[in-house]
Amino acid sequence: MYRIGQEEIDAVARAILSRDFFKINGSGQEVLRFEEEWKAFTGEDYALLMTSGYAALASALIGMGIGPGDEVIVPAYTYIATALAVLEVGAIPVIADTDETLTLSAEDTERKITPRTKAIIPVHIQGFPSDMDGLKSVAARHGVKILEDACQSAGGTYHGQPLGSIGDAGAFSFNYFKIITSGEGGALTTNDRTIYERALIYHDASAVAFFGSQLDGISEPLFGGREYRVSDLTGAILREQLRRLPSLRADLKRIQRELADRIGGTLTVAPSHDFEGDTGTTLALRFGSEAETRRFTARCAERGIGLTVPIDTGKHVYTNWTQVMEKRGALHPLMDPYKMEANRGASCDYTPDMCRKALDLLARTAYLAISPDWTEADVGHVADVLLGRK
Ligand SMILES: Cc1ncc(COP(=O)(O)O)c(C=O)c1O
């Protein structure tokens, strides 16, 4: 969470005092209005606000018609929710290595594609854009869909295009840790009418047919789904958060860029597919060895500047995805994709060392979390500590 205050409090108070904050009711319509604003912000034709980024990922996969018998490629470095969303729809997550930027490698993605592959999920981790040009050519060559996991990258761009609007669909998270937040929340965006209609039905399974006119003009037949609907309280907070996003992003980016400039000749900033496009939440430094990384982060920590070595970030690293690595996709065996007949022979011989490049890079990278509220003096102090001058 970065910036939040009276505007969000007032917006929620208005929604509560209206006594009318179910998504479809007449007075506030905060969810529907946020969806309109999120469409405008991302430049997409359709947007659905829902309970989480996970819900948005799963709803998008359902929208793409993905299910048992299918494989979906995910990167070795992402929050476990990306892989779990694939299991929710009955498909098998196939784990591919990263490139030097710690995002999905186009090369390894192509190597892992089989006749079962139906989609790939590039994750713009820490707000760093994936290699969308490379991944788009791979996807086009093999006729597979792209679902962008933009859960950590609201407001970022790739060659000028908003992250989450480049593939066939995008998923965003608004949980507490994200750039804009409603505590919990997520959004799906797409230009594809079929993905939208199916995701609309899936994410709001019981209410979609009974409240308001949500099904007007929808041609997909109703099917059973989930209850990932949110109330107008979520919409009200997020409308205010979205208003803050452009200046928040500008401040993050300005500070991150200034730090990168100051340390540039001495320390190595990790490579990026679009440094100007990333969200600015993180400065990524790269070292020659894990020992060097640890010495650097220990020295900075002694001087009050905490950096994270991403190999330490638990469920963001595939080796720690216990239920995936041990192939327990659901409690009930008949609902477990790993035990389904349709998935027999799928590519899921997971081993701890299968994505060595990611493991090596994760141990040789240090992330500095940027505060958008650092002053010039703060930035100077942080730079001095990073450079060993303090
Ligand atoms: C890369 C990534 N994907 C998916 C998710 C899932 O989002 P949520 O927690 O909103 O379900 C997260 C959230 O932590 C994430 O960081």
PDBQT file of the ligand as one rigid body, heavy atoms in Angstrom, charges set to zero:
ROOT
HETATM    1  C1  LIG A 401       2.269 -12.014  -9.687  1.00  0.00    +0.000 C 
HETATM    2  C2  LIG A 401       0.992 -12.256  -8.937  1.00  0.00    +0.000 A 
HETATM    3  N1  LIG A 401       0.033 -13.012  -9.500  1.00  0.00    +0.000 NA
HETATM    4  C3  LIG A 401      -1.141 -13.236  -8.881  1.00  0.00    +0.000 A 
HETATM    5  C4  LIG A 401      -1.389 -12.719  -7.641  1.00  0.00    +0.000 A 
HETATM    6  C5  LIG A 401      -2.701 -13.003  -6.995  1.00  0.00    +0.000 C 
HETATM    7  O1  LIG A 401      -3.381 -11.840  -6.633  1.00  0.00    +0.000 OA
HETATM    8  P1  LIG A 401      -4.418 -11.865  -5.401  1.00  0.00    +0.000 P 
HETATM    9  O2  LIG A 401      -3.630 -11.936  -4.153  1.00  0.00    +0.000 OA
HETATM   10  O3  LIG A 401      -5.165 -10.580  -5.562  1.00  0.00    +0.000 OA
HETATM   11  O4  LIG A 401      -5.262 -13.050  -5.631  1.00  0.00    +0.000 OA
HETATM   12  C6  LIG A 401      -0.438 -11.935  -7.011  1.00  0.00    +0.000 A 
HETATM   13  C7  LIG A 401      -0.699 -11.377  -5.684  1.00  0.00    +0.000 C 
HETATM   14  O5  LIG A 401      -0.027 -11.431  -4.732  1.00  0.00    +0.000 OA
HETATM   15  C8  LIG A 401       0.797 -11.705  -7.668  1.00  0.00    +0.000 A 
HETATM   16  O6  LIG A 401       1.765 -10.973  -7.102  1.00  0.00    +0.000 OA
ENDROOT
TORSDOF 0
